[in-house]
Amino acid sequence: MNDMRKLEGTDEAVATPQRPWWRLPLILLVPMIVVAVGIFLWVTGGRTVSTDNAQVDAHVVAVAPEVGGKVVAVDVVENQRVKAGDILYRIDPEPYRIALMQAEAAVGQARLQVAQLQSGYQSKVADIGTKASDVSLAEQNFTRQEALLKQGFTTRASYDAAKAALDAARAQRSVANADAAAARAMIADPATGGHPQIEAAIAQRDKAALELRRTVIRAPMAGTISQSDKLEPGALAVQMLSNVSVVSSDYWIDANFKETQLSRIRIGQAATVKLDAVPGHGFRAHVIGIGSGTGSQFSLLPAQNATGNWVKVTQRVPVRIKLDETPDRPLVAGWSAHVTVEIR
């Protein structure tokens, strides 16, 4: 019986293995790691806000001719660098050169007509002098007839004829003065400017000269040529219809942050920009502007929140980011980016 109890005790001792020594430290280490991670996140959390709704932007100018015509020469190719004022292409200038010659001839014709008006005015002024002499002679004759009538040496008929001649001379002098005034009105006063007819002709000439200069299309700013494949000699350039674009070298990042993230974003805060096209590198940057309206406010059809089925949607506001360093490769407008702003 005792032997059987000893055998059972031996089996119990064998059936209960001893626990490994590392089990307890491992059990304690796991919650310690969780607590440490929580403390780290609590201490470092809230220092940054980020978004991947961002892209590279640049000034893009769609160059359109201000006059129409056939393209006779193209001086640029796709992706070519240009400076402000460089010639992009030329439109056939011959029709505009002919129009300029016609306008210059119109200016000469207008000056000739004004010279004729001035000559006519001088003639009217001379006629006034003649009529004034006639009036003076008629006045003298009437004075003599009046004196003779009082002395009884002339007839009443002669007196009346002299008086009528004086009245007619005065009337003709008045007509001459009116004609001279009308001729003077046709001539502009030098104190108030040139003659309207000449000024109108000069304006037409200047317009023709301007259109002739506009047949040479120049770059409005420095940048890179884009979308110039459809620009070929012989093509028809339509007035105010763009056929080539210039992309500036001044790039920035437009990051669309949620409205709930804007409470602590300020101009001047440091930021980090990661471009999808340049993996593994973060560019130093800073905030240079915060949009004054959400994207929906500037859309073609803004949302009408006064409707009964309105659903609240978190809006996004563009925040402009400027790079503090120059990338080792040219940026491309439209590249996707990830932006992180340090708000503490």
Secondary structure, 3 states (H helix, E strand, C coil): CHHHHHHHHHHHHHHCCCCCCCHHHHHHHHHHHHHHHHHHHHHHCCCEEEEEEEEEEEEEEEECCCCCEEEEEECCCCCCEECCCCEEEEECCHHHHHHHHHHHHHHHHHHHHHHHHHHHHHHHHHHHHHHHHHHHHHHHHHHHHHHHHHHCCCCHHHHHHHHHHHHHHHHHHHHHHHHHHHHHHCCCCHHHCCCHHHHHHHHHHHHHHHHHHCCEEECCCCEEEECCCCCCCCCEECCCCCCEEEEEEEEEEEEEEEHHHHHHCCCCCEEEEEECCCCCCEEEEEEEEECCCCHHHHCCCCCCCCCCCCCCCCCEEEEEEEECCCCCCCCCCCCEEEEEEECC
